[in-house]
Amino acid sequence: MAAFTYTAPTVGGSSDTWGTTLNTNWANLSTFLGSLDSAELAVLDGITATTAELNILDGVTATTAELNILDGVTSTAAELNILDGVTATTAELNYTDGVTSLIQTQLDAKAANTTQAEATWEAGTGTTESVVSPAKVKAAVLALQTSPTVVRSSAFTGFATNTYSHSHGIGSVPDLVWAEIKIVTAVAGFSVGDVIKINNTNELDEDNIITTLSGSSTTLNLSQTRADISRYVANKSSGVFSTLPVANIELYLVGVWF
C-alpha cells in the first residue's frame, strides 16, 4: 500500500498559493481513503494488533458461522492433532458411544486364558454364561442327549412254533423291531456268542417263505409261515446253505425306542 503524502504551505511565503496547496492535500487524502466512512474507520478504534498479526487473516475464507464453531474450544494444539490422519466415519466413531473404560482391557477380561487345544472337557455345572467354556458346551450337549431304550426278550428255544411274542411294558410302539439268533454251541462256521440278525422276508414262490416282525404298544412279535424259517442260514465259512440245529441256538426279539 502506497504511503499518503501531502504538501504543507510555507508560513509567510504562500499567501497566494496556500489555498491551492491545501485543496491538493485534501484531494489526495480523499483518494487515499477511497470510500471509507467514519463508521468503518471507527472499527479500528482500540485495535492493538500488529501488521503481522492482522496478516494471519490473509487468505481466510471461513464464514462467521464457521469461525464461531471454535467458540468455547479449550483444546490444545496437541489435543486437536490427535485427529490428524483419522479416516473413521461418524458412524464408525459412534461405535464407541457408551464406552466407559479401555476397550482392549474389557476384551481381555472376557477372553478365556486357556486355548481350545488346552481346554479340559469335563462335566459342567451350568450352561447360561457370558463366556461359555468347553466344559459348559460339553455339559449342554450331554444334557440334550437322549439314550435309546432297548428291550430284549428272554430266550426262545425249541423252534416248534410259527409265532413268538414278548410283552415289553414300555407303553408305546417301538421305532425298530428285529429278531436275533444267538449261537450257544458252535455250528456252521459260527462261534459261541455270535448273533445273526433276522429281518422281514417276503419270498412268494412254491415255498411262500415269509417272516414278519412287528411291534405294538404292548408286544414285540415275530410270525413265520414255517417254524424252521429262522434257522435257515448260509454257512459263515463256506456260504453253503445250512439249517441250524435247535440245540445250538436261541431266539430273541428286540425293540428300540428313540
C-alpha positions, 0 to 999 in steps of 0.5 A: 500500500502506497504511503499518503503524502501531502504538501504543507504551505510555507508560513509567510511565503504562500499567501497566494498559493496556500489555498491551492496547496491545501485543496491538493492535500485534501484531494489526495487524502480523499483518494487515499481513503477511497470510500471509507466512512467514519463508521468503518474507520471507527472499527479500528478504534482500540485495535492493538494488533500488529501488521503481522498479526492482522496478516494471519487473516490473509487468505481466510475464507471461513464464514462467521458461522464457521469461525464461531464453531471454535467458540468455547474450544479449550483444546490444545494444539496437541489435543486437536492433532490427535485427529490428524490422519483419522479416516473413521466415519461418524458412524464408525466413531459412534461405535464407541458411544457408551464406552466407559473404560479401555476397550482392549482391557474389557476384551481381555477380561472376557477372553478365556486364558486357556486355548481350545487345544488346552481346554479340559472337557469335563462335566459342567455345572451350568450352561447360561454364561457370558463366556461359555467354556468347553466344559459348559458346551460339553455339559449342554450337549450331554444334557440334550442327549437322549439314550435309546431304550432297548428291550430284549426278550428272554430266550426262545428255544425249541423252534416248534412254533410259527409265532413268538411274542414278548410283552415289553411294558414300555407303553408305546410302539417301538421305532425298530423291531428285529429278531436275533439268533444267538449261537450257544454251541458252535455250528456252521462256521459260527462261534459261541456268542455270535448273533445273526440278525433276522429281518422281514422276508417276503419270498412268494414262490412254491415255498411262500417263505415269509417272516414278519416282525412287528411291534405294538404298544404292548408286544414285540412279535415275530410270525413265520409261515414255517417254524424252521424259517429262522434257522435257515442260514448260509454257512459263515465259512463256506456260504453253503446253505445250512439249517441250524440245529435247535440245540445250538441256538436261541431266539430273541426279539428286540425293540428300540425306542428313540 
